[in-house]
């Protein structure tokens, strides 16, 4: 397992203690398996990046883009591309989306949870049939 940069870990911890109002609002809906019974974590280090929220079981990253993200589109694309190469699906929302349409954001997250690939799928024929 690769070593995690201690500076990134420290920064992620600080970010968890000082969330933006929009992160706080979304976290209120996601924390404690409140949303579809899925465990989400916030401000998590993945590689060289800190992601806002992640559902590791579904390999889904949820990012909330504030005002500064408008000027860092290329960097965000590079980051999303790297995360996707690691097997994560990345979905992004703006502060405005979370502030004005939390229900729509949650609906999109629910849809993404259903579409995200299983991290370790079983070969065909080895799945149990569920009724």
C-alpha positions as a Python dict, from the first residue, in 0.01 Angstrom:
ca = {
    (1, 'X'): (0, 0, 0),
    (2, 'X'): (144, 340, -98),
    (3, 'X'): (241, 581, 178),
    (4, 'X'): (5, 878, 217),
    (5, 'X'): (163, 1222, 233),
    (6, 'X'): (139, 1337, 598),
    (7, 'X'): (93, 1700, 486),
    (8, 'X'): (-211, 1599, 278),
    (9, 'X'): (-352, 1402, 570),
    (10, 'X'): (-311, 1702, 799),
    (11, 'X'): (-477, 1931, 544),
    (12, 'X'): (-769, 1688, 501),
    (13, 'X'): (-819, 1679, 880),
    (14, 'X'): (-824, 2060, 893),
    (15, 'X'): (-1074, 2069, 605),
    (16, 'X'): (-1304, 1830, 795),
    (17, 'X'): (-1308, 2068, 1091),
    (18, 'X'): (-1373, 2375, 873),
    (19, 'X'): (-1626, 2270, 608),
    (20, 'X'): (-1789, 2523, 379),
    (21, 'X'): (-2160, 2579, 439),
    (22, 'X'): (-2233, 2379, 122),
    (23, 'X'): (-2015, 2086, 230),
    (24, 'X'): (-2188, 2097, 568),
    (25, 'X'): (-2531, 2090, 405),
    (26, 'X'): (-2450, 1792, 182),
    (27, 'X'): (-2268, 1610, 463),
    (28, 'X'): (-2582, 1639, 676),
    (29, 'X'): (-2765, 1432, 413),
    (30, 'X'): (-2485, 1179, 348),
    (31, 'X'): (-2330, 1110, 689),
    (32, 'X'): (-2397, 805, 900),
    (33, 'X'): (-2531, 598, 611),
    (34, 'X'): (-2835, 830, 598),
    (35, 'X'): (-2842, 826, 221),
    (36, 'X'): (-2946, 491, 73),
    (37, 'X'): (-2755, 311, 350),
    (38, 'X'): (-2423, 392, 181),
    (39, 'X'): (-2119, 491, 386),
    (40, 'X'): (-1971, 819, 270),
    (41, 'X'): (-1651, 975, 403),
    (42, 'X'): (-1549, 1337, 363),
    (43, 'X'): (-1222, 1511, 286),
    (44, 'X'): (-1041, 1189, 202),
    (45, 'X'): (-691, 1160, 58),
    (46, 'X'): (-680, 953, -260),
    (47, 'X'): (-338, 956, -421),
    (48, 'X'): (-221, 1317, -441),
    (49, 'X'): (-572, 1458, -404),
    (50, 'X'): (-824, 1535, -130),
    (51, 'X'): (-1177, 1457, -244),
    (52, 'X'): (-1481, 1619, -85),
    (53, 'X'): (-1686, 1300, -41),
    (54, 'X'): (-1634, 937, -136),
    (55, 'X'): (-1843, 622, -120),
    (56, 'X'): (-1560, 370, -140),
    (57, 'X'): (-1795, 73, -166),
    (58, 'X'): (-1933, 220, -489),
    (59, 'X'): (-1608, 384, -607),
    (60, 'X'): (-1795, 716, -629),
    (61, 'X'): (-1639, 1057, -564),
    (62, 'X'): (-1865, 1360, -512),
    (63, 'X'): (-1708, 1703, -552),
    (64, 'X'): (-1858, 2041, -469),
    (65, 'X'): (-1703, 2315, -678),
    (66, 'X'): (-1688, 2662, -528),
    (67, 'X'): (-1607, 2988, -696),
    (68, 'X'): (-1235, 2908, -736),
    (69, 'X'): (-1309, 2604, -952),
    (70, 'X'): (-1416, 2827, -1242),
    (71, 'X'): (-1054, 2924, -1294),
    (72, 'X'): (-910, 2576, -1238),
    (73, 'X'): (-1111, 2378, -1494),
    (74, 'X'): (-801, 2217, -1645),
    (75, 'X'): (-671, 2109, -1306),
    (76, 'X'): (-1014, 1969, -1211),
    (77, 'X'): (-1026, 1773, -1537),
    (78, 'X'): (-677, 1632, -1474),
    (79, 'X'): (-777, 1534, -1122),
    (80, 'X'): (-1102, 1370, -1238),
    (81, 'X'): (-914, 1186, -1511),
    (82, 'X'): (-661, 1048, -1261),
    (83, 'X'): (-936, 940, -1019),
    (84, 'X'): (-1125, 769, -1302),
    (85, 'X'): (-811, 579, -1398),
    (86, 'X'): (-802, 453, -1038),
    (87, 'X'): (-1155, 314, -1085),
    (88, 'X'): (-1359, 597, -935),
    (89, 'X'): (-1654, 769, -1093),
    (90, 'X'): (-1646, 1144, -1029),
    (91, 'X'): (-1953, 1366, -1020),
    (92, 'X'): (-1940, 1739, -962),
    (93, 'X'): (-2186, 1993, -832),
    (94, 'X'): (-2158, 2365, -773),
    (95, 'X'): (-2216, 2542, -446),
    (96, 'X'): (-2530, 2682, -605),
    (97, 'X'): (-2658, 2331, -688),
    (98, 'X'): (-2621, 2223, -325),
    (99, 'X'): (-2757, 2549, -185),
    (100, 'X'): (-3062, 2575, -408),
    (101, 'X'): (-3141, 2219, -513),
    (102, 'X'): (-3020, 1966, -256),
    (103, 'X'): (-3296, 1722, -355),
    (104, 'X'): (-3176, 1729, -716),
    (105, 'X'): (-2815, 1678, -605),
    (106, 'X'): (-2918, 1379, -394),
    (107, 'X'): (-3120, 1234, -682),
    (108, 'X'): (-2813, 1260, -908),
    (109, 'X'): (-2594, 1097, -641),
    (110, 'X'): (-2849, 816, -605),
    (111, 'X'): (-2847, 761, -980),
    (112, 'X'): (-2466, 757, -984),
    (113, 'X'): (-2460, 503, -700),
    (114, 'X'): (-2672, 272, -912),
    (115, 'X'): (-2449, 321, -1215),
    (116, 'X'): (-2112, 293, -1043),
    (117, 'X'): (-1939, -39, -1115),
    (118, 'X'): (-1877, -283, -834),
    (119, 'X'): (-1511, -252, -729),
    (120, 'X'): (-1445, -625, -756),
    (121, 'X'): (-1712, -786, -974),
    (122, 'X'): (-1748, -1162, -970),
    (123, 'X'): (-1702, -1349, -1297),
    (124, 'X'): (-2024, -1438, -1479),
    (125, 'X'): (-2192, -1743, -1336),
    (126, 'X'): (-2062, -1692, -981),
    (127, 'X'): (-2323, -1444, -868),
    (128, 'X'): (-2598, -1550, -636),
    (129, 'X'): (-2948, -1502, -770),
    (130, 'X'): (-3146, -1261, -553),
    (131, 'X'): (-3523, -1246, -547),
}
